[in-house]
Amino acid sequence: MGENSNEKVQKRSFFKGLKSEFKKVIWPDKTTLAKQSVAVVIAMLILGIIIAVLDVLIQYGVNFLISL
């Protein structure tokens, strides 16, 4: 029985700590969030294009080596 009450105390203290940490978080405003979201989408598109080009080049290279 002693272990069960100890677990409840640990859970309470964990959630108290979690709540106090969430109070410290500085949430971004709408304009900052929008700018950062656009930057992430643009970076993903650029990286996707680079990966697609590399994939096509590697595919042509492998097909060329197979046809030898």
N, C-alpha and C positions, 0 to 999 in steps of 0.2 A: 504494500500500500504506500509505503514511503516513496518508492520510485515514481509512482503515478503522480503524486502531488508535486514532486520535483520537476517532472516533465511539464506540468501545467505552468509552473513558475518560469521555467526556461522559455516556454512558448510565449508567455505574456511579455517577458523581458525582450524577447526577439522582436515581437510586434511593436513594442514601445520604441525600441531602437530604430526599427524600420520607419515608424511614423516620424520620429525626430529627424532622420536622414532625409525623408521626403520634404520636410519643411525647409531644408537647406537648399534644395534644388532651385535653380533660377531658370524658369521656363522661358523660351524665346517668345518674342512678340510675333504678330502675324507677318509683318514685312520680312523679318529675319528668317522666319520659317519658310516663307515663299522663296526667298532668294537662295537659301540653302537647298531647298527641294529642286529648284531649277538647275542649280549647279550639279546636283547628284544625277539628275536625269541626263544632262548633257554629257557628263563624264561617262555614264553607262553607255550612251549611244556611241561615243567616240571609241570606247574600249570594245564594244560589240563589233563595230566596223573593222577595227584593227584585227580582232580575232578572226572575223570572217575572211578578211584578205589573206591572213596567214594560213588559214585552213585551205583556201583555194590554191594558194601557191604550193603548199605541201602536197595537196592532192595531185596537182599537175606533176610535181617532182616525182612522186611515187609511181604514178602512171607511166611517166617517161622511163624510169628505171625498170619497171616491169616489162615494158615493150622492147627492151634491148635484147 
